[in-house]
Every structure is written in C-alpha cells, then in structure tokens.
C-alpha cells in the first residue's frame, strides 16, 4: 500500500521518512518529492509498505502528529488517472485523434456581432490575438 504524506518540513529527507514508518512495519520505499529547478523539498512524499494492516496502523498513528517541527498529514495514496492501461488507451483512442471545432463549445444565442456572448467566445478562443482585449466601440 502506498501512503501519501503531506505538510512535510523542507528539511525532511527520504531517509527520515523511512525511519519514521519503519517503526510500524517494513518499508519498501520512501521518497520525498523534490523540486527539479531549486532542489528543495516540495513538502510531500510517498511511502510504500507491503503489509496493508501495518500501513493502516501507521496511518492511524502518524496522521496529524508533529514530525520535525511540522504537523504532517498521512493518508492512503490515490491512483493517478492513467494507472490503468485500459483507461489510458480509451483516452487516447477517443480524444486525442479527434479534431475539435470551437463551434462544439459555443452555442450562439444571438446574431449580433457585438453581443457579450460573441465577444466572450472570440476572447476565449484566441480570436484577434491572445489575452483579454476590450471590444467596446
């Protein structure tokens, strides 16, 4: 079972996490997520424990406790959207090969060219440049 640990201190290392959760059972891996550009901790990490009852006990005991001067939060990690290959394949076949038209997203309710709906639709789809432009006369 993979556990998600949030609100970590910037000084917390993967070894510190492994030491904390080793008291509750065996730990396969412990990772503190680091920012690639700065090299500092992002404040969260993951711990993988093979035994589910030990992981549940660790969640109960460690959640909302003070660890290295920070009140940490521990919960079961949620799977990512594409953890299942069937879902990823479904997404790729249904959405990425189809070309979308802006007319599928816009329902024109008026024929006036200066109506608020038309102005918003042009602004939202990059018509006449990017960003917000005033179309007031």
N, C-alpha and C positions, 0 to 999 in steps of 0.2 A: 504494500500500500504506500502511495506517495503522499507525503504531508506537505502542506504549504505553510510557511512561517513568514508572517508579515511584521512590520514595525521593528525591524532589527536595528541595532546600533550600527553606525557607519564603521566601527572598529571590529565588528564581528567577522570571523573567518569561517571557512568551511570546517576546519578542524574544531573550532569552538562548538559549532552546531552538532558535529558528530559526537563530541564529548558529552553534550547535554542530553542527547537522545539515547546514548549508549547505556545510560542508567536504566532504561525501560526495556531494553532488548537489543537484538543485533541490528546493526545499521548497514545497509548495502552501500549507500552513497549519501553524501551531504554536500550541497552546493549553495553557496551564497552568490546571487546574481550580481555581476559587476557591470558597470557602465564601460563600454569599449573606448569611448573618447577620453574620459577622465581617469579611468582605472579605479574609481571609488565604488563602494557598495551602493546598490540601488535600494537597499533596505528590506529586501525579501529574499527568501531562499526555499529550497526543497530538500526534504529528507526522505529517503526510500527505505522502508522497513519491510522485511519479507513476511513477518508474522503479524496477521491482522489483529488478534487480541492485544498484542504488545503495542501496536500502533494506536489502537483505540485508547488504551490505558495512558499512553504518552500524551495524546490529545487532551484527555481529561485532566491530567496532572500539570502539564506545561502551559496550557492556554491561559492567558491573562495573568502571567507571572512576570516578575521583574528579572531580566537577564541582561547583564552588562549595562546597567543603568537605563534600560528601555523596557517598557511594558509590551511584551510580544503577544501576538495572536497566532494560534495554531489551529488549522482545520484540514480536512481531507482535501487533496488537490482535485480540482475539476479537470476532466479531459479537455484537450483542445478541440476545436471544431472539426479538424481533419485527422483525428486519431484513428478513425475507421476508414480503411481504403475504399470501401463501398461508397461512403458519403463523399469522399474526395472525387471519386470517379463520376458520381452523379452530378456533382457541381461542375466538373469540367465539361461533361457532355451537354448539359442543359443550358449553361450560362455563358461559358467563355467562347463558344463557337458562334453564338447568335449575335448579330449586329442590331443594336438598339437604335431606335429612332426617337428623337426628342418628342415627337408627336404622341408617342405612347404614354409619356409622362404628363403632358399638358392637355388639359381639357379646356378648350377655348369656349368661354361662355358669352363672349361679346365679339362684335365685329369691329369695334372702334380700335384704331391703331394706338391711341394714347390712353387706353384704359389701364387701370392699375394691374389687372391680371396679365395683360400683354407686356407691360413694362417689366413686371417681375419675371415673366417667362424668358424674356430676352436677357435680363441680367443674370439669371440663374444658369443659363446655358452658354455663357460666354459670347453672346451676340454683341457686336460693337466693342470688342476688347474685353479684357478681364477686369474683375473687381467691380466696385459699385460706381456707376455714373448716374448723374441726375439727368432724367429725361423730361424735366419740366420745360414747358415752352417759354 
